[in-house]
């Protein structure tokens, strides 16, 4: 059997993986193929890549701002038991880097994005259902009064999502445990502070690296995406030009052509911007993590001093 370099490296990698699991069977890994060959994915590609880059920039800045405010946290508390406060801060930091919190945040983000993208159809169905029920019951209420239902639905969804995220936080369990001695005001302040610590810890340790890798993956698909779009444009143009294509189908194809060409023209600007961000921000992830850790250590140091002073 002949081995090329790639085959050799694969065999070595498998041997290492095999040894790492104690001579047992190697752990299966997911095999996710690129969707760059799919026209639907290619059409959405530039807008989604731009959104990922924007989220990366926004969340980097937000994480930096939250970290810089850590030193002010103790001043917002009114004579608490500082040992309890330190435990809450430490649990919040651990929570943000944990799998349970990451899964809860990921689930929450997916639901929020879905709800935001589909809200018009959801609200339309909700209003239609209410209107139909009113007509059947011969209710004389104005349908406009039920416009508040869409807001109430969104608010309820957001509140329940927040509860799920809170439930994954050990810090919030401690806050509930210490609620009586802490008092209402301190409890409310600590809930907000613990949420911000967990959020920042999660952002710098998990979410920003994930966004960076996703940007890098998508940028690597640029040529395949452009090829897919060019092929789709060529196919649509041929369909439009065909003598047997009826007017309705031709109109739909022309609309599709406009969408495909707009996506093709947007690919290069989107990948260039993302590529620049990857170059600029590659080292920034470590810097942000270092800033967070320094700010959190300083916060714990302040609380340690207060604990010592109270003894």
TORKOL-4160 file (C-alpha; in steps of 0.2 Angstrom, whole numbers, padded with zeros to 4 digits, m for minus):
311
<pt num="1" X="0000" Y="0000" Z="0000"/>
<pt num="2" X="0007" Y="0017" Z="m0005"/>
<pt num="3" X="0006" Y="0032" Z="0007"/>
<pt num="4" X="0006" Y="0050" Z="0002"/>
<pt num="5" X="0010" Y="0064" Z="0015"/>
<pt num="6" X="m0009" Y="0067" Z="0018"/>
<pt num="7" X="m0012" Y="0049" Z="0021"/>
<pt num="8" X="0003" Y="0047" Z="0032"/>
<pt num="9" X="m0003" Y="0062" Z="0043"/>
<pt num="10" X="m0020" Y="0055" Z="0044"/>
<pt num="11" X="m0014" Y="0038" Z="0050"/>
<pt num="12" X="m0003" Y="0047" Z="0063"/>
<pt num="13" X="m0017" Y="0058" Z="0069"/>
<pt num="14" X="m0028" Y="0042" Z="0071"/>
<pt num="15" X="m0014" Y="0033" Z="0081"/>
<pt num="16" X="m0013" Y="0048" Z="0092"/>
<pt num="17" X="m0032" Y="0049" Z="0094"/>
<pt num="18" X="m0032" Y="0030" Z="0097"/>
<pt num="19" X="m0019" Y="0032" Z="0111"/>
<pt num="20" X="m0028" Y="0047" Z="0119"/>
<pt num="21" X="m0043" Y="0036" Z="0123"/>
<pt num="22" X="m0033" Y="0023" Z="0131"/>
<pt num="23" X="m0032" Y="0011" Z="0117"/>
<pt num="24" X="m0051" Y="0011" Z="0115"/>
<pt num="25" X="m0061" Y="0015" Z="0099"/>
<pt num="26" X="m0057" Y="0033" Z="0093"/>
<pt num="27" X="m0071" Y="0045" Z="0097"/>
<pt num="28" X="m0082" Y="0049" Z="0082"/>
<pt num="29" X="m0081" Y="0067" Z="0075"/>
<pt num="30" X="m0095" Y="0076" Z="0065"/>
<pt num="31" X="m0092" Y="0078" Z="0047"/>
<pt num="32" X="m0100" Y="0094" Z="0041"/>
<pt num="33" X="m0098" Y="0097" Z="0022"/>
<pt num="34" X="m0098" Y="0115" Z="0015"/>
<pt num="35" X="m0114" Y="0121" Z="0008"/>
<pt num="36" X="m0105" Y="0133" Z="m0004"/>
<pt num="37" X="m0112" Y="0123" Z="m0019"/>
<pt num="38" X="m0130" Y="0127" Z="m0014"/>
<pt num="39" X="m0138" Y="0142" Z="m0023"/>
<pt num="40" X="m0148" Y="0147" Z="m0008"/>
<pt num="41" X="m0133" Y="0147" Z="0004"/>
<pt num="42" X="m0123" Y="0157" Z="m0009"/>
<pt num="43" X="m0137" Y="0170" Z="m0010"/>
<pt num="44" X="m0137" Y="0172" Z="0008"/>
<pt num="45" X="m0118" Y="0171" Z="0010"/>
<pt num="46" X="m0113" Y="0190" Z="0009"/>
<pt num="47" X="m0127" Y="0196" Z="0020"/>
<pt num="48" X="m0123" Y="0182" Z="0033"/>
<pt num="49" X="m0104" Y="0185" Z="0033"/>
<pt num="50" X="m0107" Y="0204" Z="0035"/>
<pt num="51" X="m0118" Y="0200" Z="0050"/>
<pt num="52" X="m0105" Y="0189" Z="0058"/>
<pt num="53" X="m0092" Y="0202" Z="0056"/>
<pt num="54" X="m0104" Y="0215" Z="0063"/>
<pt num="55" X="m0108" Y="0204" Z="0078"/>
<pt num="56" X="m0089" Y="0201" Z="0081"/>
<pt num="57" X="m0085" Y="0220" Z="0081"/>
<pt num="58" X="m0100" Y="0224" Z="0092"/>
<pt num="59" X="m0098" Y="0210" Z="0105"/>
<pt num="60" X="m0079" Y="0214" Z="0106"/>
<pt num="61" X="m0083" Y="0232" Z="0111"/>
<pt num="62" X="m0096" Y="0227" Z="0123"/>
<pt num="63" X="m0085" Y="0215" Z="0132"/>
<pt num="64" X="m0072" Y="0228" Z="0133"/>
<pt num="65" X="m0084" Y="0240" Z="0140"/>
<pt num="66" X="m0091" Y="0228" Z="0153"/>
<pt num="67" X="m0074" Y="0222" Z="0159"/>
<pt num="68" X="m0069" Y="0240" Z="0162"/>
<pt num="69" X="m0084" Y="0243" Z="0173"/>
<pt num="70" X="m0080" Y="0228" Z="0185"/>
<pt num="71" X="m0070" Y="0239" Z="0197"/>
<pt num="72" X="m0086" Y="0249" Z="0201"/>
<pt num="73" X="m0097" Y="0234" Z="0206"/>
<pt num="74" X="m0093" Y="0234" Z="0225"/>
<pt num="75" X="m0098" Y="0253" Z="0226"/>
<pt num="76" X="m0116" Y="0248" Z="0220"/>
<pt num="77" X="m0118" Y="0237" Z="0235"/>
<pt num="78" X="m0124" Y="0242" Z="0252"/>
<pt num="79" X="m0115" Y="0234" Z="0266"/>
<pt num="80" X="m0117" Y="0215" Z="0260"/>
<pt num="81" X="m0108" Y="0200" Z="0267"/>
<pt num="82" X="m0093" Y="0201" Z="0256"/>
<pt num="83" X="m0089" Y="0183" Z="0257"/>
<pt num="84" X="m0106" Y="0179" Z="0249"/>
<pt num="85" X="m0102" Y="0193" Z="0236"/>
<pt num="86" X="m0085" Y="0185" Z="0231"/>
<pt num="87" X="m0093" Y="0168" Z="0229"/>
<pt num="88" X="m0107" Y="0175" Z="0218"/>
<pt num="89" X="m0094" Y="0184" Z="0207"/>
<pt num="90" X="m0083" Y="0168" Z="0206"/>
<pt num="91" X="m0098" Y="0157" Z="0201"/>
<pt num="92" X="m0103" Y="0170" Z="0188"/>
<pt num="93" X="m0086" Y="0169" Z="0180"/>
<pt num="94" X="m0086" Y="0150" Z="0180"/>
<pt num="95" X="m0103" Y="0150" Z="0173"/>
<pt num="96" X="m0099" Y="0160" Z="0158"/>
<pt num="97" X="m0086" Y="0147" Z="0153"/>
<pt num="98" X="m0097" Y="0132" Z="0156"/>
<pt num="99" X="m0105" Y="0121" Z="0143"/>
<pt num="100" X="m0123" Y="0123" Z="0151"/>
<pt num="101" X="m0122" Y="0142" Z="0150"/>
<pt num="102" X="m0115" Y="0141" Z="0132"/>
<pt num="103" X="m0129" Y="0129" Z="0127"/>
<pt num="104" X="m0142" Y="0140" Z="0135"/>
<pt num="105" X="m0136" Y="0156" Z="0127"/>
<pt num="106" X="m0134" Y="0147" Z="0110"/>
<pt num="107" X="m0152" Y="0141" Z="0111"/>
<pt num="108" X="m0158" Y="0158" Z="0116"/>
<pt num="109" X="m0149" Y="0167" Z="0102"/>
<pt num="110" X="m0157" Y="0154" Z="0089"/>
<pt num="111" X="m0174" Y="0157" Z="0096"/>
<pt num="112" X="m0172" Y="0176" Z="0096"/>
<pt num="113" X="m0166" Y="0177" Z="0078"/>
<pt num="114" X="m0180" Y="0165" Z="0073"/>
<pt num="115" X="m0193" Y="0176" Z="0081"/>
<pt num="116" X="m0185" Y="0192" Z="0074"/>
<pt num="117" X="m0185" Y="0185" Z="0056"/>
<pt num="118" X="m0202" Y="0178" Z="0057"/>
<pt num="119" X="m0211" Y="0191" Z="0068"/>
<pt num="120" X="m0222" Y="0198" Z="0054"/>
<pt num="121" X="m0229" Y="0181" Z="0049"/>
<pt num="122" X="m0231" Y="0176" Z="0067"/>
<pt num="123" X="m0240" Y="0192" Z="0072"/>
<pt num="124" X="m0251" Y="0191" Z="0056"/>
<pt num="125" X="m0256" Y="0174" Z="0061"/>
<pt num="126" X="m0259" Y="0179" Z="0079"/>
<pt num="127" X="m0270" Y="0194" Z="0074"/>
<pt num="128" X="m0279" Y="0183" Z="0062"/>
<pt num="129" X="m0283" Y="0170" Z="0075"/>
<pt num="130" X="m0289" Y="0184" Z="0087"/>
<pt num="131" X="m0300" Y="0192" Z="0074"/>
<pt num="132" X="m0307" Y="0175" Z="0069"/>
<pt num="133" X="m0311" Y="0171" Z="0087"/>
<pt num="134" X="m0319" Y="0188" Z="0090"/>
<pt num="135" X="m0330" Y="0186" Z="0074"/>
<pt num="136" X="m0336" Y="0169" Z="0080"/>
<pt num="137" X="m0340" Y="0176" Z="0097"/>
<pt num="138" X="m0348" Y="0192" Z="0090"/>
<pt num="139" X="m0336" Y="0202" Z="0101"/>
<pt num="140" X="m0338" Y="0221" Z="0098"/>
<pt num="141" X="m0320" Y="0224" Z="0103"/>
<pt num="142" X="m0309" Y="0234" Z="0091"/>
<pt num="143" X="m0296" Y="0223" Z="0083"/>
<pt num="144" X="m0283" Y="0237" Z="0086"/>
<pt num="145" X="m0284" Y="0233" Z="0104"/>
<pt num="146" X="m0276" Y="0216" Z="0101"/>
<pt num="147" X="m0261" Y="0224" Z="0092"/>
<pt num="148" X="m0253" Y="0224" Z="0110"/>
<pt num="149" X="m0253" Y="0205" Z="0109"/>
<pt num="150" X="m0238" Y="0204" Z="0097"/>
<pt num="151" X="m0228" Y="0215" Z="0110"/>
<pt num="152" X="m0234" Y="0204" Z="0124"/>
<pt num="153" X="m0229" Y="0188" Z="0115"/>
<pt num="154" X="m0211" Y="0195" Z="0111"/>
<pt num="155" X="m0209" Y="0201" Z="0129"/>
<pt num="156" X="m0215" Y="0184" Z="0136"/>
<pt num="157" X="m0203" Y="0174" Z="0124"/>
<pt num="158" X="m0189" Y="0185" Z="0129"/>
<pt num="159" X="m0193" Y="0184" Z="0148"/>
<pt num="160" X="m0194" Y="0165" Z="0147"/>
<pt num="161" X="m0177" Y="0164" Z="0137"/>
<pt num="162" X="m0169" Y="0175" Z="0150"/>
<pt num="163" X="m0176" Y="0163" Z="0164"/>
<pt num="164" X="m0168" Y="0148" Z="0155"/>
<pt num="165" X="m0151" Y="0157" Z="0154"/>
<pt num="166" X="m0152" Y="0162" Z="0172"/>
<pt num="167" X="m0157" Y="0144" Z="0177"/>
<pt num="168" X="m0140" Y="0138" Z="0170"/>
<pt num="169" X="m0130" Y="0150" Z="0181"/>
<pt num="170" X="m0124" Y="0144" Z="0198"/>
<pt num="171" X="m0121" Y="0162" Z="0202"/>
<pt num="172" X="m0140" Y="0165" Z="0202"/>
<pt num="173" X="m0143" Y="0150" Z="0213"/>
<pt num="174" X="m0132" Y="0158" Z="0226"/>
<pt num="175" X="m0141" Y="0174" Z="0224"/>
<pt num="176" X="m0157" Y="0166" Z="0228"/>
<pt num="177" X="m0149" Y="0157" Z="0243"/>
<pt num="178" X="m0142" Y="0173" Z="0250"/>
<pt num="179" X="m0157" Y="0184" Z="0245"/>
<pt num="180" X="m0163" Y="0186" Z="0263"/>
<pt num="181" X="m0147" Y="0192" Z="0271"/>
<pt num="182" X="m0142" Y="0202" Z="0255"/>
<pt num="183" X="m0158" Y="0212" Z="0255"/>
<pt num="184" X="m0169" Y="0217" Z="0240"/>
<pt num="185" X="m0158" Y="0231" Z="0233"/>
<pt num="186" X="m0141" Y="0221" Z="0234"/>
<pt num="187" X="m0150" Y="0206" Z="0226"/>
<pt num="188" X="m0156" Y="0216" Z="0211"/>
<pt num="189" X="m0139" Y="0224" Z="0209"/>
<pt num="190" X="m0130" Y="0207" Z="0210"/>
<pt num="191" X="m0142" Y="0199" Z="0198"/>
<pt num="192" X="m0137" Y="0212" Z="0185"/>
<pt num="193" X="m0118" Y="0211" Z="0190"/>
<pt num="194" X="m0118" Y="0192" Z="0189"/>
<pt num="195" X="m0126" Y="0192" Z="0172"/>
<pt num="196" X="m0114" Y="0204" Z="0165"/>
<pt num="197" X="m0099" Y="0194" Z="0172"/>
<pt num="198" X="m0105" Y="0178" Z="0165"/>
<pt num="199" X="m0109" Y="0186" Z="0148"/>
<pt num="200" X="m0092" Y="0194" Z="0147"/>
<pt num="201" X="m0083" Y="0178" Z="0152"/>
<pt num="202" X="m0093" Y="0168" Z="0139"/>
<pt num="203" X="m0090" Y="0181" Z="0126"/>
<pt num="204" X="m0071" Y="0182" Z="0127"/>
<pt num="205" X="m0069" Y="0163" Z="0131"/>
<pt num="206" X="m0081" Y="0155" Z="0119"/>
<pt num="207" X="m0092" Y="0167" Z="0108"/>
<pt num="208" X="m0078" Y="0178" Z="0100"/>
<pt num="209" X="m0067" Y="0163" Z="0096"/>
<pt num="210" X="m0082" Y="0154" Z="0088"/>
<pt num="211" X="m0087" Y="0170" Z="0078"/>
<pt num="212" X="m0069" Y="0171" Z="0072"/>
<pt num="213" X="m0068" Y="0153" Z="0066"/>
<pt num="214" X="m0085" Y="0155" Z="0058"/>
<pt num="215" X="m0079" Y="0171" Z="0048"/>
<pt num="216" X="m0063" Y="0162" Z="0043"/>
<pt num="217" X="m0072" Y="0147" Z="0037"/>
<pt num="218" X="m0084" Y="0157" Z="0027"/>
<pt num="219" X="m0070" Y="0168" Z="0019"/>
<pt num="220" X="m0062" Y="0151" Z="0014"/>
<pt num="221" X="m0078" Y="0147" Z="0004"/>
<pt num="222" X="m0077" Y="0163" Z="m0007"/>
<pt num="223" X="m0072" Y="0155" Z="m0023"/>
<pt num="224" X="m0084" Y="0141" Z="m0022"/>
<pt num="225" X="m0098" Y="0153" Z="m0018"/>
<pt num="226" X="m0094" Y="0164" Z="m0033"/>
<pt num="227" X="m0093" Y="0149" Z="m0044"/>
<pt num="228" X="m0110" Y="0143" Z="m0038"/>
<pt num="229" X="m0118" Y="0160" Z="m0041"/>
<pt num="230" X="m0111" Y="0162" Z="m0058"/>
<pt num="231" X="m0117" Y="0144" Z="m0063"/>
<pt num="232" X="m0134" Y="0149" Z="m0056"/>
<pt num="233" X="m0135" Y="0165" Z="m0065"/>
<pt num="234" X="m0130" Y="0156" Z="m0081"/>
<pt num="235" X="m0144" Y="0143" Z="m0079"/>
<pt num="236" X="m0157" Y="0157" Z="m0075"/>
<pt num="237" X="m0152" Y="0167" Z="m0090"/>
<pt num="238" X="m0153" Y="0151" Z="m0101"/>
<pt num="239" X="m0170" Y="0148" Z="m0094"/>
<pt num="240" X="m0176" Y="0166" Z="m0097"/>
<pt num="241" X="m0170" Y="0165" Z="m0115"/>
<pt num="242" X="m0178" Y="0148" Z="m0119"/>
<pt num="243" X="m0192" Y="0150" Z="m0131"/>
<pt num="244" X="m0204" Y="0138" Z="m0122"/>
<pt num="245" X="m0202" Y="0148" Z="m0105"/>
<pt num="246" X="m0219" Y="0156" Z="m0101"/>
<pt num="247" X="m0222" Y="0174" Z="m0095"/>
<pt num="248" X="m0225" Y="0169" Z="m0077"/>
<pt num="249" X="m0210" Y="0158" Z="m0076"/>
<pt num="250" X="m0199" Y="0171" Z="m0085"/>
<pt num="251" X="m0204" Y="0184" Z="m0073"/>
<pt num="252" X="m0200" Y="0173" Z="m0058"/>
<pt num="253" X="m0183" Y="0169" Z="m0066"/>
<pt num="254" X="m0179" Y="0187" Z="m0069"/>
<pt num="255" X="m0182" Y="0191" Z="m0051"/>
<pt num="256" X="m0171" Y="0177" Z="m0046"/>
<pt num="257" X="m0158" Y="0183" Z="m0058"/>
<pt num="258" X="m0158" Y="0200" Z="m0049"/>
<pt num="259" X="m0156" Y="0192" Z="m0033"/>
<pt num="260" X="m0142" Y="0181" Z="m0039"/>
<pt num="261" X="m0132" Y="0195" Z="m0047"/>
<pt num="262" X="m0134" Y="0206" Z="m0031"/>
<pt num="263" X="m0127" Y="0192" Z="m0021"/>
<pt num="264" X="m0113" Y="0190" Z="m0033"/>
<pt num="265" X="m0108" Y="0208" Z="m0033"/>
<pt num="266" X="m0109" Y="0208" Z="m0014"/>
<pt num="267" X="m0098" Y="0193" Z="m0011"/>
<pt num="268" X="m0081" Y="0202" Z="m0014"/>
<pt num="269" X="m0084" Y="0217" Z="m0003"/>
<pt num="270" X="m0090" Y="0206" Z="0011"/>
<pt num="271" X="m0075" Y="0194" Z="0011"/>
<pt num="272" X="m0063" Y="0208" Z="0009"/>
<pt num="273" X="m0070" Y="0217" Z="0025"/>
<pt num="274" X="m0071" Y="0200" Z="0034"/>
<pt num="275" X="m0053" Y="0196" Z="0029"/>
<pt num="276" X="m0047" Y="0213" Z="0036"/>
<pt num="277" X="m0056" Y="0210" Z="0052"/>
<pt num="278" X="m0048" Y="0193" Z="0054"/>
<pt num="279" X="m0031" Y="0200" Z="0051"/>
<pt num="280" X="m0034" Y="0215" Z="0063"/>
<pt num="281" X="m0043" Y="0205" Z="0077"/>
<pt num="282" X="m0034" Y="0189" Z="0077"/>
<pt num="283" X="m0023" Y="0194" Z="0091"/>
<pt num="284" X="m0037" Y="0205" Z="0099"/>
<pt num="285" X="m0046" Y="0189" Z="0106"/>
<pt num="286" X="m0031" Y="0185" Z="0117"/>
<pt num="287" X="m0030" Y="0204" Z="0122"/>
<pt num="288" X="m0048" Y="0204" Z="0126"/>
<pt num="289" X="m0047" Y="0188" Z="0137"/>
<pt num="290" X="m0032" Y="0196" Z="0146"/>
<pt num="291" X="m0041" Y="0212" Z="0149"/>
<pt num="292" X="m0056" Y="0202" Z="0156"/>
<pt num="293" X="m0045" Y="0191" Z="0167"/>
<pt num="294" X="m0036" Y="0207" Z="0174"/>
<pt num="295" X="m0052" Y="0216" Z="0177"/>
<pt num="296" X="m0060" Y="0201" Z="0186"/>
<pt num="297" X="m0044" Y="0198" Z="0196"/>
<pt num="298" X="m0044" Y="0216" Z="0201"/>
<pt num="299" X="m0063" Y="0215" Z="0206"/>
<pt num="300" X="m0060" Y="0200" Z="0217"/>
<pt num="301" X="m0045" Y="0209" Z="0225"/>
<pt num="302" X="m0056" Y="0223" Z="0230"/>
<pt num="303" X="m0068" Y="0211" Z="0238"/>
<pt num="304" X="m0054" Y="0202" Z="0246"/>
<pt num="305" X="m0049" Y="0218" Z="0254"/>
<pt num="306" X="m0066" Y="0221" Z="0261"/>
<pt num="307" X="m0067" Y="0204" Z="0268"/>
<pt num="308" X="m0051" Y="0206" Z="0277"/>
<pt num="309" X="m0056" Y="0223" Z="0283"/>
<pt num="310" X="m0072" Y="0216" Z="0290"/>
<pt num="311" X="m0063" Y="0203" Z="0300"/>
